[in-house]
């Protein structure tokens, strides 16, 4: 073979290798984004349940305008699902709690590429806030 043909083969192999590496990176990045979206969706559902508990009278098993006594078991029957693991902080909520936080830890690695996806939901009586920790 001539030197030009060898050079073209080497360039072709390098381009193919770079393409494969970019494809793998894009797949991993998409998996992380999908898991983050799934965790976020689950947290929004938990927020709705927490606000429902807040508004419900104590005689009906609610918080009577406080998150006090709220436990994760009151929010969901499955704190672990295919998307991740959810924990209430603190569990149970203190008696005069004006807000409550739920942490969702996903199954995929986060943006730091070492620890899993992690989002924190804070719920108040009239609003919610989701913060992406990783």
Steps between C-alpha positions, in 0.01 A plus 500: 500500500605851439555750774194698392275196541640429847447862596136486384442179700649659813291814456187286447567300816557819703179659372302182574645484852412862570147442368449200728631693803265792431208260456568331834533837674169620350323180609624536859404867508151420373456226762591748773258763367219246471553377858507861624167569323343184646613591853365852451162364390482270803591790731221716354251222576635478857467879532133480406447233766684710761288807425189284519611381846568863602147614412313197640359534854662292774171318557533364147867403537652823376727765641247781563712767324835359609730233364553374856478122532532445127688179418615357171252215540216755493630633168567177316476127546817453293795714616718290267410457133670448164599867490665531840473515878309774686548619858320761705722733706441496790271200529254564661469875451513708821163603649506863380667442164421768241680301231628152433778365278520180298826378348496281191813299413499349152642187340731674248821688573464876515693781341807437715520146350562341842187528715137442397248758382363686803217751522356675805135605515384759752123529547317794655125549533471685170818425304779253433868522409707227336878538515735278300783397733674279245 
